[in-house]
Amino acid sequence: MNSQFIELQGSRFHYNQFGAGPDWVFCFHGYGESGEHFLLFEPFLGKDYTFIALDIPFHGQTAWNGPLLFEPSLLIELIDMIIGNHQARFHFFAYSMGGRIALRLFELMPNRIQSMVLVAPDGLHQNKWQWFTTKTQLGNSLFKYTMQNPGWLFQLIHVCNRLKLLNPSISKFVHYYLDDPKERADLYKIWTTTRLFRPSVKRLKSLLRKHPVPMKLIFGKHDRIILTKRGTHFSKGSNNLVQVFELEAGHQLLQKKYASIIAAYFKQ
């Protein structure tokens, strides 16, 4: 593994480079994680690919010094700086939140993507709450207030739990990220800063017809956050260009016990 830093527009981005293969693979991690989570795939794929696992703003060792807005064009510029070629083609490998980052970049440069492997990917459906809280002034103000004063939200979740209107795993997920003040502050910063990484499913399907990029979507059967049905619905009409796979697992798929399985899908 080679840990690297690169300066761009006042911020200091960190990435891990590993593997020695001829093809480039850019990795985008999940919420609260870092590029290091992809290192477990090096024993399985390192001979065939060279991986660049970036830490996005407010994650890992990246020091983001800009406003609360990470432009997709800046990430494209960063990719080109790393590989030193503005025309080079590459693969995307992404997990969870990283899925919508990869999908948004595909919208912007579909001719440069060779394939995509997306694990429990976000971005395949419109999250109305996330759209409201990051794309509207009213929603963002309410979001910021709630992250500073979450009591009303916790009370609402408690009532929904008592009335059995909310899946217990969803309630657990919310408390995991919102019980701690720092976690709430981070959530506000991350969602707000990455708000332009929100792909359009309709546009993605249209682009795939013009640019037939193979896409493998891997889900956990017991995942209550990112559902397999999102991928199944997205794959319809793709003539098998978009393939959906399901593992006997939950949402946390970037684990050693699943690495060889996911790597096999990557090489198919």
Secondary structure, DSSP 4 states (H G I P E B T S, - for coil): -EEEEEEETTEEEEEEEE---SEEEEEE--TT--GGGGGGGHHHHTTTEEEEEEPPTTSTT-B--S-S---HHHHHHHHHHHHT-TT--EEEEEETHHHHHHHHHHHH-GGGEEEEEEES-S-SS--HHHHHHHHSHHHHHHHHHHHH-THHHHHHHHHHHHTT-S-HHHHHHHHHHHSSHHHHHHHHHHHHHTTT----HHHHHHHHHHS---EEEEEETT-SSS-HHHHHHHHTTSTTSEEEEEESS-S---SHHHHHHHHHHHH-
